[in-house]
Amino acid sequence: MSDYLRFYVRSLPKSGHGELTRIANHLRISTTMLSQILSGQRAFNTDQAFELSEYLQLTDIETDYLYLLVEVEKAGTHKNKNYFKKNRAYEIRIT
């Protein structure tokens, strides 16, 4: 998910200068925490993912996919990660 967010920011005019600060403010988190999330040290929680989906104006299916990415990142075992990748991704495709 962090790759998508970095790509989104870089695709904005002026390479998204100041956009990460605006995103952090919208999510009500510090820029340090957002930086940790983007570097993989931390993960979004579902409330933050929802706020991010609103900020990015994602569609319902894009929001579902964002939640899936959060679940995969937060999963503790490879077995759990694989479950979300296989089963939940399939559910999103057929709805």
N, C-alpha and C positions, 0 to 999 in steps of 0.2 A: 504494500500500500504506500509505503514511503516513497518508492520510486515514482508512482503515479503522481503524488503530490509535488515532488520535486520537478517532474516534467511539466505539470500544470503551471507551476510558478514560473519556470523558465520560458514557457510559451507566451507569457503575458508581455505587453509592451514594457520596454526597459528591463527585460528579464525579470519582471515581477518585483522590482525594487520596493521593499517595504511590505510586500504581500504576506510574508511569514509573520510579521508583527501583527498585521490586521487579522490574520487567521487565528493567531494565539489569543488576541483580544476577544474575538468572537467566541472562541471556545472557553474563555475565562481561565486560561492557563498561562504560565510564564513562557517567554520565548525560549528560556533554557529548557523547560520541559518539552516544548515542541521540538527543539533541536535534538533532545534525547530520544524522542519518538522517531524522528527521521533517521537517526543513526542506528536504530534498532536496540537501544538500551532499555527503552520502555515501550509500552503499547497503548494505543487509544483504548478507552473503555467505551461501552456501547453508547453512553450519553454523549461523549465527545464525538463519536462516529456519526451520531444523528445530527448534532450541531454542524459538523463538517459537511454532511450531505446537504443540509439546508444552505450553508454558505456557498457551496459549489453548485447549487441548484440542480442536484442530481434527480433523475427520474426514479420512480419506485424500484424498478429492476436494478438500476445502478446502486441505489441505496441498499438493496438486498445483497448485492455483491460486495459492497463496502463492509457490511456486517459480517459476511463470510470471511473476508480478509482479516477482520479483527478477531474473529473466533479462531482462525488458523494461527494467527500470531500469538494468541494467548494460550493455545492448547499446550499442555505440558509434555505430552509424549508424542512420539512419531505416529503411533497407532491412532491417537486422537486427531492429530493433524490430518492424517490420511483419510479418516472418516469424514471430516469436514470437506476436504478437497473433493472426494468422490461423491458422497451422498448429497451434501448440501448444494454443490455446484450443479448436480443433475437436477435437483428440485428447482433451482433458479431457472435453468434452461427450459423446463417444461411448463412453467407458469406463464 
